[in-house]
Amino acid sequence: MSEQIKKPVKITDTILRDAHQSLIATRMPTSIMLPIVDKLDQVGYNAVECWGGATFDSCLRFLKEDPWERLRALRAGFKNTKLQMLLRGQNLLGYSHYSDDVVEYFVQKSIANGIDIIRIFDCLNDLRNLETSVRACKAEGGHAQIALSYTLGDAYTEEYWMNIARQIEEMGADSICIKDMAGLLVPYEAEKLVRALKAGSSLPLEMHTHYTSGCASMTYLKAVEAGADILDCAISPFALGTSQPATEVMVETFKGTPYDTGYDQKLLAEIADYFRPYREECLESGLMSTKVLGVNIKTLLYQVPGGMLSNTISQLKEQGAEDKFQAVLEEIPRVRKDFGEPPLVTPSSQIVGTQAIMNVLMGERYKMATGQTKDFLAGKYGKTVKPFNPEVVKKIIGDTEPITCRPADLIEPQLEAFEEAVRPWKQQDEDTLSYALFPQVAVEFFKYRDAQQKKVDVTAADTANGAYPV
Ligand code: CO
């Protein structure tokens, strides 16, 4: 047999975004990140995922930090490594569609402040919802990665994955990612999936999964053997559980094989040593719960993401109807089918979950529906892989004609109105975008920022007056 061709697998470390989003509700402050940037920068990672997702909201709401300033600080520290963010297509980092001018401006500013790779996804895998962000990213010289939300169901055949991979390449994206937010992807299915995607496109393929069901490392192994190029992992103190497989474990797994990453285990050990005391601190304060660290096989059993399971339980508790949990679990797949079998990820997971609860609690299916459900069935979130159940559509939106175009085509430009509204608070261009995404939270933050600055001014003036020793 001839010598095997070397095909080193690359790793994107999620420690600065998904790892802490999944384990400690996105509460890692910039002050914990900066001291280790130098070492992270020496590993040779494909990228470090550090922004987007829930980090933006968490910075403004809970940490009282400017997310843009965090990004600039990380950019200044990472000299060699690409910085990656997660973007929810036309929703940006929010929960509803924005107009194209806002999407374009957000992408432009993300890249200008230091992002290299934008991972863009849509909860329905409706590629039309990704067009504007992909185009804007390319126009700014960024790497546009399209992430497909992984899910199970009759419609998601190998042919489906092959075709959508081909369309992604035709759209001009630079790479594809499989985003398995629920940990539903099991090892031998990963092998088939990777083959299908690779048959449809020659773009680099990245795998993103969560350890929730305990399969993730094995899934990665089979995916790499089938041709996957990049793996999303987290340095061990913030790996496993609802986070990603551990970086060091995957590096060790491929050592001495054609897939050898070439990363330095000693350096990774130093990075892990840095984060270990912080993990302990999070466990002691209760920020990290042992509940998220174990194996949760229910996610496979019910094909429902872990986060959706816990949301359902808390919604039922509020209604004093915990005994209906099993009934709701059985109703979720039926609603999902009526709603065109979408992947269950924000915001489709909330829409399907809430409807399933209503159906069970009311004792009659579709007697009531939320505004979000009405919009969903009116096509305002985009196109699902299968058609909606026409009887359900009729019951919920009556004779309203559903839209079939790209939903953002119906949204008038919004940027100017946001500029106007943010004027009293604005200190930098980026403030407009913080306001556009989370108006109330951003204003709270702007007020806090003003107050802090006044404090500093007073201290500086007093110092100048000789009131305080310097
Ligand atoms: Co994730």
Boltz pocket constraint, residues with backbone or C-beta under 6 A from the ligand:
constraints:
  - pocket:
      binder: B
      contacts: [[A, 18], [A, 180], [A, 181], [A, 208], [A, 209], [A, 210]]
      max_distance: 6.0
